[in-house]
């Protein structure tokens, strides 16, 4: 395509075209988007699924492409969307993840205390100055990402119970992990999109694809995002960062990159946006022979892939495992963690609350599970109460 940059996406087996010289093109070339090439979408999940090496950069392009398709289908369905609104939504899709930490959700809140949404807004405002972006466009993007825009569909396309973000990461994560559950019919879903008083709803004609989406989301949650090995790898990585930060704050001079050091020690957001997965991996390899026994041990476990173990526990067993950890001489601050499904970044669909999947059927708007002919959607939406303990494997060998 003349005048366009083409990004081949193996997930969709299509080129994603970006017009040269456009606002999107300028933003893609910025250091904020290019940084995402070096941040894995699923954090340390590649230690469980070796193919899970895909990045936030790929995902951001994919979300932008799906948003573009959604806007096109809305117009095919007779809904007019102003060009300025389209541009703001596309840009929001492209920028929605710029605030992610190295290793994505695995270290969110550990490197800096803010979540990635807050850091994204900070990054966008810095990007505006560096790339001389129009103030009005940036303000619209921030409103969309903070869910404060006057047209709810603008942010519902990017962040809701059924959005282009979820559609892309389910399909992309499925592709790269090899777990087939996330291969949803995104075209059938997007072409079912309708607008009702500025809100995004879905035609009942797309019900089968919508139901399959809920099922896929549930299956990917347990098979990939909440895989016990993935949880173990995440906790181990978190403990490494926790120990590095504690030693730095205690005045110890560690052989780590300056950006990482200033981010952990001083909370520097400027340095944060210069960090990638590579900085953490380099630090782990540099510190695996450090004099501090806890840090040395944690780093060696990561390097050798001698991960912690994740086990489902009752309250009684939870207390017992912690006592075992202490009895074996492990500091529970670094060798014991409790994880619950309700407190992770990824989740399955819940029909409770305001943010639900709305379906238009016979002129009325209903929540998805309420119009389902069976209880399948409701069953997959029920909260599952599980508690996991993450401990060194030595603890379970006792």
KOLROKOL-470861 format. One line per field, with one value per residue (C-alpha): residue in three letters; residue number from 1; z, x, y. Coordinates in pm, 1 decimal. Example, Ala and Ser with C-alpha at 12.3 -4.5 7.8 and 13.67 -1.06 7.14 Angstrom:
marba: ala,ser
pase: 1,2
w: 780.0,714.0
u: 1230.0,1367.0
v: -450.0,-106.0
//
This chain:
marba: unk,unk,unk,unk,unk,unk,unk,unk,unk,unk,unk,unk,unk,unk,unk,unk,unk,unk,unk,unk,unk,unk,unk,unk,unk,unk,unk,unk,unk,unk,unk,unk,unk,unk,unk,unk,unk,unk,unk,unk,unk,unk,unk,unk,unk,unk,unk,unk,unk,unk,unk,unk,unk,unk,unk,unk,unk,unk,unk,unk,unk,unk,unk,unk,unk,unk,unk,unk,unk,unk,unk,unk,unk,unk,unk,unk,unk,unk,unk,unk,unk,unk,unk,unk,unk,unk,unk,unk,unk,unk,unk,unk,unk,unk,unk,unk,unk,unk,unk,unk,unk,unk,unk,unk,unk,unk,unk,unk,unk,unk,unk,unk,unk,unk,unk,unk,unk,unk,unk,unk,unk,unk,unk,unk,unk,unk,unk,unk,unk,unk,unk,unk,unk,unk,unk,unk,unk,unk,unk,unk,unk,unk,unk,unk,unk,unk,unk,unk,unk,unk,unk,unk,unk,unk,unk,unk,unk,unk,unk,unk,unk,unk,unk,unk,unk,unk,unk,unk,unk,unk,unk,unk,unk,unk,unk,unk,unk,unk,unk,unk,unk,unk,unk,unk,unk,unk,unk,unk,unk,unk,unk,unk,unk,unk,unk,unk,unk,unk,unk,unk,unk,unk,unk,unk,unk,unk,unk,unk,unk,unk,unk,unk,unk,unk,unk,unk,unk,unk,unk,unk,unk,unk,unk,unk,unk,unk,unk,unk,unk,unk,unk,unk,unk,unk,unk,unk,unk,unk,unk,unk,unk,unk,unk,unk,unk,unk,unk,unk,unk,unk,unk,unk,unk,unk,unk,unk,unk,unk,unk,unk,unk,unk,unk,unk,unk,unk,unk,unk,unk,unk,unk,unk,unk,unk,unk,unk,unk,unk,unk,unk,unk,unk,unk,unk,unk,unk,unk,unk,unk,unk,unk,unk,unk,unk,unk,unk,unk,unk,unk,unk,unk,unk,unk,unk,unk,unk,unk,unk,unk,unk,unk,unk,unk,unk,unk,unk,unk,unk,unk,unk,unk,unk,unk,unk,unk,unk,unk,unk,unk,unk,unk,unk,unk,unk,unk,unk,unk,unk,unk,unk,unk,unk,unk,unk,unk,unk,unk,unk,unk,unk,unk,unk,unk,unk,unk,unk,unk,unk,unk,unk,unk,unk,unk,unk,unk,unk,unk,unk,unk,unk,unk,unk,unk,unk,unk,unk,unk,unk,unk,unk,unk,unk,unk,unk,unk,unk,unk,unk,unk,unk,unk,unk,unk,unk,unk,unk,unk,unk
pase: 1,2,3,4,5,6,7,8,9,10,11,12,13,14,15,16,17,18,19,20,21,22,23,24,25,26,27,28,29,30,31,32,33,34,35,36,37,38,39,40,41,42,43,44,45,46,47,48,49,50,51,52,53,54,55,56,57,58,59,60,61,62,63,64,65,66,67,68,69,70,71,72,73,74,75,76,77,78,79,80,81,82,83,84,85,86,87,88,89,90,91,92,93,94,95,96,97,98,99,100,101,102,103,104,105,106,107,108,109,110,111,112,113,114,115,116,117,118,119,120,121,122,123,124,125,126,127,128,129,130,131,132,133,134,135,136,137,138,139,140,141,142,143,144,145,146,147,148,149,150,151,152,153,154,155,156,157,158,159,160,161,162,163,164,165,166,167,168,169,170,171,172,173,174,175,176,177,178,179,180,181,182,183,184,185,186,187,188,189,190,191,192,193,194,195,196,197,198,199,200,201,202,203,204,205,206,207,208,209,210,211,212,213,214,215,216,217,218,219,220,221,222,223,224,225,226,227,228,229,230,231,232,233,234,235,236,237,238,239,240,241,242,243,244,245,246,247,248,249,250,251,252,253,254,255,256,257,258,259,260,261,262,263,264,265,266,267,268,269,270,271,272,273,274,275,276,277,278,279,280,281,282,283,284,285,286,287,288,289,290,291,292,293,294,295,296,297,298,299,300,301,302,303,304,305,306,307,308,309,310,311,312,313,314,315,316,317,318,319,320,321,322,323,324,325,326,327,328,329,330,331,332,333,334,335,336,337,338,339,340,341,342,343,344,345,346,347,348,349,350,351,352,353,354,355,356,357,358,359,360,361,362,363,364,365,366,367,368,369,370,371,372,373,374,375,376,377,378,379,380,381,382,383,384,385,386,387,388,389,390,391,392,393,394,395,396,397,398
w: 0.0,-115.2,159.4,438.6,678.2,688.8,1005.7,936.8,1224.1,1234.9,1476.1,1220.7,915.9,779.8,738.8,978.4,769.6,927.9,710.3,692.5,857.9,1040.4,1411.7,1474.0,1273.9,1478.2,1804.5,1695.5,1626.2,1973.8,2246.8,2450.1,2192.3,2088.9,2454.5,2441.0,2193.9,2491.1,2741.2,2721.9,2713.9,2963.4,3182.5,3286.6,3140.6,2880.4,3159.4,3140.3,2777.0,2578.9,2290.2,2507.8,2397.4,2235.2,2340.3,2443.8,2115.7,1908.9,2131.6,2104.1,1724.2,1737.3,1960.9,1732.0,1429.4,1601.0,1709.2,1348.4,1239.2,1513.7,1403.3,1041.3,1134.9,1343.7,1037.9,828.9,1087.2,1032.8,1318.1,1235.0,1425.1,1382.8,1238.3,1542.7,1772.5,1556.4,1574.1,1952.7,1998.8,1769.0,1952.3,2287.2,2167.5,2058.3,2383.8,2640.3,2764.2,2757.7,3138.9,3183.3,3400.2,3278.6,3275.4,3252.6,3520.4,3704.5,3840.5,3831.5,4160.1,4258.7,4063.1,4124.5,4353.9,4076.5,3848.8,3474.1,3395.6,3610.6,3462.0,3111.7,3164.0,3293.7,2994.7,2745.9,2890.0,2859.4,2505.8,2417.1,2499.8,2330.1,2006.0,2009.6,1990.4,1975.9,2322.6,2225.9,2092.4,2400.8,2629.3,2444.0,2474.7,2848.4,2892.1,2707.8,2908.2,3236.3,3126.1,3149.1,2785.3,2713.1,2464.4,2664.1,2356.5,2305.9,2619.7,2605.0,2282.3,2466.3,2826.9,2928.0,2985.8,2610.0,2432.8,2163.8,2430.3,2558.2,2209.8,2104.5,2409.0,2424.9,2062.7,2075.6,2401.5,2265.9,1948.0,2121.6,2413.0,2195.7,2417.5,2169.2,2398.6,2294.4,1922.5,1927.5,1629.0,1670.3,1333.7,1425.1,1757.7,1617.7,1336.4,1605.1,1762.6,1803.5,1971.9,2216.9,2362.2,2310.2,2475.3,2310.2,2301.4,2097.2,1864.2,1972.0,1624.2,1750.0,2060.0,1974.1,1927.5,2246.8,2444.7,2300.2,2406.6,2769.6,2761.5,2605.3,2863.2,3145.1,2998.4,2926.8,3281.9,3434.7,3163.5,3111.6,3332.8,3651.5,3561.3,3877.2,3710.4,3583.8,3933.2,4076.5,3824.0,3892.8,4269.6,4238.1,4017.0,4260.6,4550.2,4357.6,4298.2,4660.9,4786.9,4543.5,4646.8,5018.0,4981.6,4774.9,5029.7,5301.9,5120.5,4960.3,4626.0,4390.9,4039.8,3858.8,3581.9,3685.3,3552.6,3759.3,4065.8,4055.2,3984.5,4281.0,4519.4,4433.0,4260.6,3944.5,3675.1,3417.6,3472.6,3482.2,3118.4,3027.2,3181.0,2989.3,3063.9,2965.7,3256.0,3503.3,3338.3,3336.0,3702.6,3795.9,3621.0,3780.5,4127.2,4124.4,4291.7,4519.5,4885.0,5017.7,5061.5,5002.2,4682.6,4557.5,4615.6,4454.8,4145.9,4104.7,4130.0,3847.2,3631.2,3671.8,3651.4,3992.4,4054.7,4370.2,4389.9,4393.1,4591.2,4667.8,5043.9,5322.7,5605.3,5826.5,5566.3,5496.9,5858.8,5850.5,5533.8,5674.1,5986.3,5764.6,5575.3,5899.5,6039.6,5734.7,5790.9,5504.1,5558.3,5487.3,5353.6,5054.6,5051.3,5122.3,4937.9,4932.4,4598.7,4531.6,4187.9,4263.6,4304.2,3969.5,3661.2,3430.9,3521.3,3382.9,3304.1,3588.7,3519.2,3839.4,3852.9,3597.8,3353.6,3189.9,2837.0,2711.2,2433.4,2228.8,2179.8,2044.1,2112.6,2475.8,2637.2,2855.4,3027.4,2824.6,3064.7,3119.9,2755.3,2722.9,2643.8,2888.2,3216.2,3052.5,3068.9,3424.1,3536.3,3393.0,3556.1,3912.4,4141.5,4217.4,4566.2,4575.8,4786.1,4678.8,4873.8,4683.0,4858.5,4777.8,4667.6,4966.2,5194.2,5028.4,5047.9,5426.7
u: 0.0,159.1,224.0,170.2,385.7,276.3,311.1,257.8,63.2,84.5,-208.8,-454.2,-248.6,-292.5,-97.9,-179.3,-146.5,-35.9,-30.3,316.9,342.5,12.6,-33.5,-33.6,286.9,458.5,351.1,463.3,809.7,830.2,1044.2,732.4,589.0,926.2,994.5,700.9,894.2,1104.1,827.0,667.6,290.1,267.2,566.3,756.7,490.2,748.9,901.7,584.0,478.6,804.0,627.3,493.0,760.9,521.3,530.5,316.0,414.5,252.3,-53.8,-87.8,-84.2,-339.9,-578.0,-548.0,-629.9,-935.9,-1058.8,-1031.0,-1241.4,-1496.6,-1536.4,-1573.9,-1844.2,-2029.4,-2054.8,-2170.0,-2443.5,-2554.6,-2381.7,-2189.4,-1865.3,-1686.2,-1333.7,-1183.7,-1343.5,-1211.7,-860.3,-876.1,-1005.8,-739.1,-467.7,-606.5,-590.0,-229.2,-124.3,-331.4,-37.1,259.4,264.7,338.9,628.1,892.5,733.5,390.6,134.5,383.3,566.1,285.3,295.4,629.5,870.3,659.7,353.8,125.6,-81.0,-14.7,-318.8,-187.8,158.9,11.3,-148.5,183.6,366.8,119.3,161.8,540.4,500.5,293.4,585.8,850.5,656.9,480.1,133.3,-176.6,-306.4,-670.9,-603.2,-404.3,-678.2,-934.5,-712.6,-667.8,-1044.6,-1096.8,-835.8,-970.7,-1326.7,-1435.2,-1526.9,-1880.0,-1930.7,-1901.6,-1843.0,-1504.4,-1362.4,-1582.1,-1403.9,-1071.3,-1153.7,-1469.2,-1592.3,-1585.8,-1336.4,-1070.4,-801.4,-945.5,-1028.2,-667.8,-491.2,-711.5,-643.3,-275.3,-199.2,-370.9,-163.3,172.8,113.0,-46.8,-356.8,-643.0,-909.5,-868.5,-932.9,-1254.9,-1453.4,-1360.1,-1511.0,-1853.9,-1838.0,-1724.8,-1979.3,-2247.8,-2154.4,-2428.8,-2459.0,-2737.1,-2735.2,-2360.4,-2298.4,-2163.4,-2405.9,-2415.2,-2676.7,-2837.2,-2742.8,-2387.3,-2488.9,-2304.2,-1976.3,-2036.6,-2102.9,-1789.9,-1592.8,-1705.2,-1611.4,-1272.1,-1199.9,-1278.4,-1063.9,-765.9,-788.4,-729.7,-511.6,-271.1,-310.6,-368.0,-150.9,28.8,370.0,302.5,201.9,519.0,738.4,562.1,602.6,971.5,1029.5,840.8,1054.4,1373.7,1257.4,1144.2,1487.3,1676.5,1466.1,1515.9,1894.0,1909.8,1700.5,1935.0,2222.5,2380.2,2551.7,2428.7,2570.1,2245.7,2155.9,2117.9,1762.4,1658.8,1841.3,1682.3,1336.9,1345.0,1529.1,1383.9,1056.4,1170.4,902.6,1142.4,1378.3,1086.0,1009.0,1361.0,1317.9,1251.0,1251.9,1618.8,1718.9,1564.8,1720.0,2064.0,2024.6,1931.5,2240.0,2461.5,2321.0,2314.6,2657.4,2599.5,2697.9,2342.4,2229.8,1858.5,1909.5,2169.6,1938.0,1635.1,1833.9,1981.8,1635.2,1515.8,1825.3,1798.6,1419.2,1392.3,1061.4,856.6,559.0,196.1,-51.4,-418.4,-465.2,-719.5,-674.3,-529.3,-276.2,-183.2,-69.7,109.5,302.0,415.5,541.3,732.0,889.8,1017.7,1125.3,1347.3,1515.4,1349.2,1241.9,864.4,888.6,1069.7,973.3,601.7,313.3,-65.3,-240.9,-614.7,-784.6,-993.5,-681.4,-509.0,-503.4,-681.6,-1025.3,-1321.8,-1650.0,-1876.8,-2238.4,-2247.0,-2195.5,-2234.0,-1966.0,-2138.7,-2186.5,-2511.7,-2714.2,-2991.7,-3278.4,-3622.3,-3563.5,-3459.2,-3114.0,-3027.5,-2718.4,-2568.2,-2624.8,-2989.3,-3077.4,-2878.4,-3094.1,-2886.6,-2703.1,-2359.9,-2265.9,-2398.2,-2207.1,-1880.2,-1939.3,-1972.7,-1690.5,-1452.5,-1305.0,-953.7,-650.7,-298.8,24.3,348.9,650.9,990.2,959.4,1174.3,884.8,654.5,912.3,898.0
v: 0.0,321.4,573.4,323.0,123.5,-238.6,-446.0,-815.6,-972.2,-1353.3,-1370.1,-1230.1,-1330.2,-980.0,-658.9,-376.1,-57.2,270.4,581.3,733.0,1072.9,1030.9,1089.9,715.1,678.8,950.4,790.7,443.1,587.4,743.6,589.9,516.8,276.5,137.0,51.6,-188.3,-405.1,-513.2,-585.2,-928.5,-936.3,-1224.3,-1146.2,-1461.1,-1692.9,-1802.0,-2011.2,-2221.3,-2173.5,-2132.7,-1959.2,-1676.6,-1430.1,-1183.9,-818.8,-526.3,-357.8,-633.2,-624.7,-244.7,-264.6,-544.7,-349.9,-47.3,-263.4,-416.1,-70.9,41.9,-257.0,-189.8,172.9,61.4,-190.6,66.9,288.4,-9.0,-56.5,303.4,485.9,803.1,862.1,1193.5,1176.4,1352.1,1092.7,808.6,946.8,981.3,625.3,481.0,671.3,555.0,195.3,240.4,407.8,218.7,7.5,247.8,258.0,-111.6,-222.2,-463.7,-809.7,-643.8,-737.0,-959.6,-653.1,-397.2,-208.1,-360.1,-139.9,171.0,183.7,312.1,88.9,86.3,300.5,586.7,554.3,545.8,886.6,1022.4,876.3,1021.3,1370.1,1336.7,1200.4,1506.3,1734.3,1520.9,1468.8,1807.5,1648.8,1863.8,1943.6,1882.2,1532.3,1432.4,1562.9,1349.8,1042.6,1095.2,1132.5,804.2,614.3,754.8,668.2,1029.7,1091.7,1216.6,929.9,604.5,386.6,554.7,394.6,84.6,-10.0,4.2,-86.9,-274.5,-628.3,-683.5,-460.1,-469.8,-502.1,-830.3,-957.6,-908.5,-1046.1,-1356.1,-1439.6,-1333.3,-1512.6,-1822.6,-1807.9,-1772.7,-2010.1,-2275.3,-2288.7,-2306.2,-2160.8,-1796.9,-1836.6,-1638.8,-1508.4,-1142.1,-1042.9,-1180.2,-999.3,-664.9,-660.9,-706.2,-373.8,-111.9,226.6,304.1,658.2,673.9,335.1,22.1,-270.2,-590.0,-732.0,-1059.1,-1186.4,-1223.5,-1418.6,-1741.3,-1553.0,-1354.0,-1671.1,-1833.0,-1524.2,-1563.6,-1931.9,-1858.9,-1592.3,-1833.7,-2112.1,-1885.9,-1755.2,-2097.0,-2251.9,-1959.6,-1652.9,-1851.0,-2148.8,-2256.4,-2243.1,-1892.8,-1779.4,-1931.7,-1749.7,-1420.5,-1450.2,-1539.1,-1235.0,-1013.7,-1135.3,-1059.0,-701.0,-669.7,-774.5,-551.4,-254.4,-322.3,-346.2,-26.8,161.9,34.9,202.1,-102.8,-36.4,-306.1,-363.5,-275.6,-33.9,331.2,357.0,56.5,183.7,530.3,391.1,151.8,381.1,721.6,633.1,811.4,795.7,937.7,644.6,400.6,477.9,367.9,22.2,-299.8,-672.8,-674.6,-451.8,-695.4,-1000.6,-834.0,-740.8,-1097.7,-1235.1,-971.0,-1041.4,-1422.1,-1424.4,-1124.6,-1147.2,-1119.2,-1484.1,-1419.6,-1220.2,-1466.3,-1760.9,-1596.5,-1497.4,-1844.5,-1998.8,-1774.0,-1837.2,-2215.1,-2211.5,-2370.5,-2201.0,-2188.3,-2422.9,-2314.0,-2523.8,-2478.3,-2454.3,-2436.9,-2181.9,-2456.1,-2570.8,-2207.9,-2163.4,-2497.8,-2410.9,-2078.7,-2257.0,-2503.0,-2213.8,-2062.2,-2399.4,-2457.4,-2122.8,-1934.0,-1574.1,-1578.8,-1223.4,-1369.8,-1736.5,-1735.6,-1571.5,-1605.6,-1556.9,-1538.1,-1540.8,-1232.4,-1019.0,-1077.2,-853.1,-1096.6,-1226.0,-1413.3,-1237.7,-1128.0,-1019.4,-814.3,-439.4,-160.2,-274.8,-571.3,-704.3,-555.6,-719.8,-562.9,-805.9,-714.5,-345.6,-381.0,-388.0,-687.7,-828.7,-1114.9,-1404.8,-1306.1,-1375.5,-1697.9,-2005.2,-2213.2,-2146.4,-2188.1,-1819.1,-1784.0,-2092.8,-1961.1,-1622.8,-1746.6,-1644.7,-1929.4,-1904.5,-2046.8,-1966.4,-2057.8,-2063.8,-2009.7,-2161.1,-2315.0,-2680.5,-2784.0,-2689.7,-2942.9,-3220.0,-3223.2
//
